[in-house]
Amino acid sequence: MELTAYIILLCLSVFIILTENQSLYKWIFIPSVMAFMFIVRNEGFDTDIAHYAKQMHATGTDIYYLREFIFWFGNRLVYYLFVDEMIAFLFMDLIWIITIIKVGNRLSSFNKKTLNNALLLVLMTSFPFVFGYENIYRQFYATVFALLSYSLIDKKYYTSLFFLVIAFFMHNIVALLLPLFLVKKFYKFNFSDRIQISLIVSLVFVASLSILVKLKSAEQTGLNMGMFYLLIFVLLLLIGLLVFRKNIYILFEKVPSLFFIVVLMMGLVALNVDMVAERLGMMFIVFVIYDLYKYSSEIESRGVRSLVRIFLLLLFSLPTLFFESSKQFLM
């Protein structure tokens, strides 16, 4: 049932991107996403989700919970309100769906009629999201709120910092996203200085990444896909360098996350910490999708704009259907 619903959702995304029909997105796709999440939760809890359901009944307050207290205590609070695990998860699902819709709406200043606000179309079926709402829910939740922070940083700097702190106390691994935020905006530093600062911070993180192997967030997802993620990012970077070969600074402006993600992923792969690379790679993909979708909003040609969005959708959604370890969540 889940797999069938997923394929229908993916086909619906393709159709809406091609037609650029705002009404279909608002009145058909968004309700379909909510219906899909009901199917997901009704089919039972997989692996980590079962653990989070168990933690709804926990009462501990040791350091394990305190260092990421917003997720753990929030998880308990939602269960306390509804006294039902499935309803609690559905309520939490509703929160992240609304959050992604709001992130998308911040892109609609270009032209809402061309689906510039429909970021959810590309993200919902992407494998980082599938693994997120089907398995690594805590990291997924932190990623969603970190993305909200990222979308706000240009115009609402202090609000952005607030949500970044919120995300950090959902999952501490969010700290490694710092270079992506610094290049977007950092106090009064100009763009060139921010690039240099972000590069330095990225290299510092790479130099100390071996410590992350000891973190609990280093548990493997079962994919061993660190090198695969790196290849995707390098491919996208090469395409970006080709497109913006006349002025590389434009690439940093349009897709600010990509270069620093490549630096961080190269460090992870070189240090042979694939378990960390898998988790971070999935977080990074969400930010690259956001930047590229935002860039697509500036493309005037409808054909090219739709092609870029279809490329993003299929590049990050089709692996879900072909990799056994990801498809099993939908079975």
Phi and psi in degrees as a GROMACS rama.xvg file:
@    title "Ramachandran Plot"
@    xaxis  label "Phi"
@    yaxis  label "Psi"
@TYPE xy
-63.1076  -45.037  GLU-2
-61.8824  -43.5675  LEU-3
-62.029  -44.8498  THR-4
-63.3013  -38.1398  ALA-5
-63.1906  -46.1079  TYR-6
-63.7459  -40.0553  ILE-7
-62.2523  -42.8264  ILE-8
-63.9027  -39.5685  LEU-9
-65.5509  -44.4395  LEU-10
-64.4242  -37.9467  CYS-11
-64.4567  -38.992  LEU-12
-61.1311  -45.6263  SER-13
-59.7685  -46.6373  VAL-14
-62.6263  -43.0948  PHE-15
-69.2249  -37.6691  ILE-16
-62.8447  -42.6107  ILE-17
-67.5847  -37.5183  LEU-18
-88.1418  -19.2176  THR-19
50.5043  46.354  GLU-20
-96.1447  106.942  ASN-21
-63.4372  -36.6702  GLN-22
-64.7734  -40.2393  SER-23
-63.9838  -39.3591  LEU-24
-64.524  -46.1882  TYR-25
-73.4584  -43.332  LYS-26
-101.88  -14.531  TRP-27
-114.882  -52.0121  ILE-28
-68.3505  -49.4096  PHE-29
-60.9203  -46.9372  ILE-30
-61.1001  -33.3425  PRO-31
-65.6697  -36.5104  SER-32
-62.3077  -44.1542  VAL-33
-65.1582  -40.3177  MET-34
-64.52  -40.0599  ALA-35
-61.5967  -43.425  PHE-36
-65.8334  -32.1711  MET-37
-64.1681  -41.9335  PHE-38
-62.1518  -44.4414  ILE-39
-57.6289  -49.4865  VAL-40
-71.052  -33.89  ARG-41
-71.3029  -22.2661  ASN-42
-78.6423  -6.87445  GLU-43
111.563  167.932  GLY-44
-100.187  128.859  PHE-45
-98.644  144.602  ASP-46
31.0049  -105.698  THR-47
-62.6974  -33.5429  ASP-48
-61.711  -39.3466  ILE-49
-62.2756  -36.8045  ALA-50
-65.6453  -42.3612  HIS-51
-66.716  -33.7462  TYR-52
-64.7565  -41.1635  ALA-53
-64.6781  -38.588  LYS-54
-68.6297  -17.1961  GLN-55
-61.4155  -23.9259  MET-56
-96.7204  -1.54722  HIS-57
-71.421  158.014  ALA-58
-129.449  1.3735  THR-59
-67.3844  151.2  GLY-60
-133.781  29.5134  THR-61
-77.7113  -177.724  ASP-62
-62.3395  -29.2192  ILE-63
-56.1733  -39.2839  TYR-64
-87.9073  -36.8575  TYR-65
-67.5375  -33.9936  LEU-66
-74.9004  -12.2238  ARG-67
-137.191  48.2393  GLU-68
-65.9349  -29.286  PHE-69
-63.2157  -41.8289  ILE-70
-72.2588  -50.5915  PHE-71
-63.8336  -46.7525  TRP-72
-74.6111  -33.0095  PHE-73
-64.327  -38.9985  GLY-74
-58.4848  -44.693  ASN-75
-67.8238  -40.3165  ARG-76
-61.934  -43.9444  LEU-77
-62.0289  -41.5369  VAL-78
-65.3916  -39.0299  TYR-79
-60.0448  -35.5727  TYR-80
-72.2197  -36.8565  LEU-81
-108.649  -19.7362  PHE-82
51.5297  36.9605  VAL-83
-155.34  122.983  ASP-84
-63.3078  -44.918  GLU-85
-65.952  -43.4474  MET-86
-64.4636  -37.348  ILE-87
-61.5314  -45.4358  ALA-88
-64.9221  -39.4742  PHE-89
-64.1763  -37.0433  LEU-90
-66.0588  -42.448  PHE-91
-66.2528  -35.8433  MET-92
-62.6588  -41.3634  ASP-93
-60.229  -38.69  LEU-94
-63.545  -47.484  ILE-95
-71.5717  -31.0533  TRP-96
-63.9678  -46.2345  ILE-97
-62.2062  -38.9475  ILE-98
-62.367  -45.0437  THR-99
-66.4498  -37.0962  ILE-100
-61.2914  -41.6518  ILE-101
-66.1828  -39.6725  LYS-102
-60.2025  -43.7317  VAL-103
-63.1589  -40.0335  GLY-104
-62.5489  -25.8715  ASN-105
-70.5144  -16.0357  ARG-106
-89.1512  -9.27233  LEU-107
-77.9457  0.10848  SER-108
-65.4158  -19.4084  SER-109
-72.121  -61.7192  PHE-110
-172.437  105.033  ASN-111
-63.4465  -27.8226  LYS-112
-67.4617  -19.8644  LYS-113
-99.389  25.1369  THR-114
61.2702  29.7564  LEU-115
-68.3057  -14.8312  ASN-116
-94.77  -1.50924  ASN-117
-94.3432  46.7585  ALA-118
-58.0061  -33.6838  LEU-119
-58.564  -29.0397  LEU-120
-57.0965  -41.0191  LEU-121
-86.8008  -34.7742  VAL-122
-78.9791  -35.2366  LEU-123
-57.9374  -40.9549  MET-124
-98.6469  0.850147  THR-125
-65.9615  147.339  SER-126
-65.9119  -28.2187  PHE-127
-62.3118  -35.4669  PRO-128
-74.4787  -40.0652  PHE-129
-60.5587  -48.0074  VAL-130
-63.0447  -30.6839  PHE-131
-68.0396  -59.9146  GLY-132
-78.2903  -11.7662  TYR-133
-97.1721  -18.6365  GLU-134
-146.871  -76.2379  ASN-135
-85.2949  67.7843  ILE-136
-67.0401  -36.1648  TYR-137
-67.2037  -47.1493  ARG-138
-63.2908  -38.2611  GLN-139
-60.9743  -46.4206  PHE-140
-61.9573  -42.5348  TYR-141
-63.1384  -38.8944  ALA-142
-63.3133  -42.5144  THR-143
-60.9871  -45.2965  VAL-144
-75.6447  -28.4777  PHE-145
-66.7807  -37.2575  ALA-146
-66.5949  -38.4017  LEU-147
-60.037  -44.1339  LEU-148
-59.821  -44.8049  SER-149
-60.4584  -37.6206  TYR-150
-73.6896  -20.1293  SER-151
-96.1194  -14.7854  LEU-152
-63.3411  -29.1244  ILE-153
-68.8557  -40.334  ASP-154
-114.636  -21.6064  LYS-155
-131.009  72.6385  LYS-156
-59.4557  -49.1037  TYR-157
-73.8227  -32.28  TYR-158
-65.0865  -38.8565  THR-159
-60.9374  -45.1398  SER-160
-62.787  -37.0001  LEU-161
-60.0239  -48.1022  PHE-162
-70.1039  -28.9346  PHE-163
-66.3017  -40.2778  LEU-164
-64.5515  -42.2204  VAL-165
-56.587  -47.4917  ILE-166
-62.2612  -40.2963  ALA-167
-61.1087  -39.0813  PHE-168
-85.8477  6.42632  PHE-169
-93.0946  -40.3056  MET-170
-155.214  117.657  HIS-171
-64.1791  -17.4046  ASN-172
-65.6114  -13.1464  ILE-173
-57.6459  -25.1877  VAL-174
-55.5552  -30.5721  ALA-175
-75.8892  -3.91595  LEU-176
-85.6948  -4.12267  LEU-177
-52.1352  -43.3371  LEU-178
-58.5856  -31.7121  PRO-179
-67.1  -34.3143  LEU-180
-79.0653  -37.9181  PHE-181
-62.9142  -37.8143  LEU-182
-72.0941  -24.5787  VAL-183
-74.2018  -47.0309  LYS-184
-166.093  133.738  LYS-185
-147.749  98.6912  PHE-186
50.2501  -122.853  TYR-187
-110.765  14.999  LYS-188
-69.4047  142.199  PHE-189
-76.6091  174.217  ASN-190
-61.4834  -44.3542  PHE-191
-61.4865  -42.3146  SER-192
-65.663  -38.3413  ASP-193
-64.8628  -36.5014  ARG-194
-61.4152  -44.7965  ILE-195
-66.3905  -42.8118  GLN-196
-63.18  -43.9521  ILE-197
-63.44  -38.4565  SER-198
-65.5495  -43.0955  LEU-199
-62.0103  -46.0591  ILE-200
-62.4457  -41.1492  VAL-201
-60.1246  -43.84  SER-202
-67.4701  -35.6841  LEU-203
-63.9462  -43.1384  VAL-204
-62.1321  -43.8497  PHE-205
-60.2968  -40.669  VAL-206
-65.2476  -23.0721  ALA-207
-114.918  11.8923  SER-208
-66.7199  -23.2768  LEU-209
-60.8903  -24.5089  SER-210
-64.3833  -30.1291  ILE-211
-65.5309  -19.6654  LEU-212
-60.996  -26.6604  VAL-213
-83.1654  -9.22872  LYS-214
-79.0166  150.733  LEU-215
-64.6802  -25.3472  LYS-216
-70.3972  -3.58495  SER-217
-85.2654  4.97604  ALA-218
-59.6374  142.543  GLU-219
-78.7867  148.957  GLN-220
-87.4073  -11.5813  THR-221
97.7426  -4.03311  GLY-222
-91.185  -34.5809  LEU-223
52.6729  52.9517  ASN-224
-109.973  16.2685  MET-225
-54.8234  -48.3834  GLY-226
-64.8782  -37.3446  MET-227
-61.3072  -44.6289  PHE-228
-62.2811  -43.7574  TYR-229
-59.642  -42.3891  LEU-230
-62.5351  -39.3414  LEU-231
-62.1821  -46.8462  ILE-232
-65.1165  -40.9743  PHE-233
-64.333  -42.2034  VAL-234
-59.5065  -45.7186  LEU-235
-64.5008  -38.2549  LEU-236
-64.8932  -42.3376  LEU-237
-63.4454  -40.6392  LEU-238
-62.7243  -42.4194  ILE-239
-62.7531  -42.9502  GLY-240
-64.1187  -34.0274  LEU-241
-69.9832  -44.9642  LEU-242
-66.2928  -40.4109  VAL-243
-107.947  31.8699  PHE-244
-61.3395  -24.3227  ARG-245
-78.32  -21.4823  LYS-246
-155.725  95.3237  ASN-247
-64.0749  -27.343  ILE-248
-60.0868  -30.05  TYR-249
-64.5012  -35.9914  ILE-250
-61.2738  -42.2271  LEU-251
-65.0108  -32.7035  PHE-252
-73.9628  -42.4567  GLU-253
-80.4746  -40.225  LYS-254
-130.306  68.728  VAL-255
-63.1321  -23.0007  PRO-256
-78.7727  -27.5984  SER-257
-62.0251  -50.6733  LEU-258
-60.6865  -43.9219  PHE-259
-72.6165  -29.0213  PHE-260
-65.4104  -41.7881  ILE-261
-61.1213  -43.5144  VAL-262
-60.1943  -48.048  VAL-263
-65.018  -42.8018  LEU-264
-67.44  -36.4353  MET-265
-61.6134  -39.8715  MET-266
-64.5272  -43.0921  GLY-267
-62.8964  -45.8851  LEU-268
-68.0349  -41.3426  VAL-269
-62.7483  -34.5753  ALA-270
-82.945  -1.37374  LEU-271
58.5386  41.6771  ASN-272
-110.141  64.0584  VAL-273
-61.9217  -30.7596  ASP-274
-62.374  -38.3601  MET-275
-74.9751  -38.4529  VAL-276
-60.2255  -37.106  ALA-277
-61.7185  -49.2917  GLU-278
-64.9614  -49.0895  ARG-279
-67.7213  -36.7265  LEU-280
-58.3134  -41.0379  GLY-281
-68.5107  -35.4565  MET-282
-66.2099  -44.7483  MET-283
-61.2777  -38.5333  PHE-284
-58.1974  -39.6239  ILE-285
-60.6065  -40.4169  VAL-286
-72.5081  -36.3718  PHE-287
-65.2979  -41.8698  VAL-288
-60.3487  -43.4999  ILE-289
-59.4371  -49.5798  TYR-290
-62.0422  -42.6226  ASP-291
-71.3073  -35.7948  LEU-292
-66.5441  -40.3114  TYR-293
-61.7013  -42.3941  LYS-294
-62.3074  -39.2067  TYR-295
-61.7357  -26.1284  SER-296
-67.1782  -19.6486  SER-297
-92.2879  -6.89285  GLU-298
-79.4245  123.042  ILE-299
-78.3552  -34.2499  GLU-300
-71.2421  120.383  SER-301
-61.4569  -40.7823  ARG-302
-61.9466  -47.2077  GLY-303
-66.5482  -41.8536  VAL-304
-59.7931  -47.2913  ARG-305
-64.962  -37.9262  SER-306
-62.7952  -43.8817  LEU-307
-61.453  -42.931  VAL-308
-70.1181  -39.3816  ARG-309
-64.5783  -40.1029  ILE-310
-59.3937  -47.0817  PHE-311
-61.6  -45.1581  LEU-312
-59.6521  -50.7894  LEU-313
-73.5596  -37.5163  LEU-314
-58.2692  -40.0629  LEU-315
-104.328  -2.33406  PHE-316
-104.676  -40.8239  SER-317
-59.4826  -35.9503  LEU-318
-56.1383  -28.8188  PRO-319
-59.344  -35.3138  THR-320
-83.3335  -21.673  LEU-321
-101.462  -25.4251  PHE-322
-89.129  124.149  PHE-323
-60.0071  -38.5726  GLU-324
-67.2538  -25.2094  SER-325
-92.8743  -35.1609  SER-326
-66.1331  -27.444  LYS-327
-62.9799  -26.644  GLN-328
-68.6271  -23.4038  PHE-329
-96.5906  0.222927  LEU-330
